Amino acid sequence: MKIRSTCLTVMFMLLFTLVLAANLQAEEKTLNILAPWEAAGQIFKVGPDTVQFIGTFQGIMYIEDGSDELDAALLVCPATQEINMATSETVAHGRCMITESGGSRVYAEFTCKGRLGSCDGNFKLTGGEGPYQGIQGSSKMVIRSALGGMAVDMDSGSVIRAAKGLAAWPNLKYTVPTN
C-alpha cells in the first residue's frame, strides 16, 4: 500500500513537472523588419587606404505587418565601420539599444562586411529589460548606405552629421521566456 502511494506521488510530481515545463516554453516569433536610419560621427584616416567611421546609427524599426510590440521601436547603435578606399571593402561592428513604445529595452549586437554602400552580416539579441528579460534571437542583417561614398571625400577628423541608409532584418527569430 505504501509503495502504491509513493508511486502515485512520484507520477503526480512528474506530470506536474512536465506541465510546468511546457508552460515555461517560450513561443518563437519571426519578424520582417525595416529601419531607415541616420548616422552621426567622425571619419578618421587610420591607414594609407583605410578610413574608420566612429559614431551612432539611429532610426525607427518597422515590423512588416505592424503586429508586434517592437513595431516603431527606437533603435540606437554606437558602431565603428572601416572602409578600405583601395578595394571598396567595408567591415562594421556595433551594439544596439532598442526601445519599444512602453519604454522597455532590448539589446543587440551586429557585425557585417561588404562593399561601399552595402554591408551584410549577423544581428544577435543579447538581452532585455522588463517583458523582454531573457530575450534571445538572431537574424541575417542587410545595411544599405551612402556613408562610404561620403567618406571618400572627407578629411581625417571630419564630422558626419546626417548620413542616411536602410537596415533590414528579413527573418528575425526571437523568444522571450514566459514566467
Secondary structure by P-SEA (a helix, b strand, c coil): caaaaaaaaaaaaaaaaaaaaaaabbbbbbbbbbbbbbbbbbbbbccccbbbbbbbbbbbbbcccccccccbbbbbbbbbbbbccccccccccbbbbbbccccbbbbbcccccccccbbbbbbbbccccccccccccbbbbbbbccccccccccccccccccccbbbbbcccccccccc
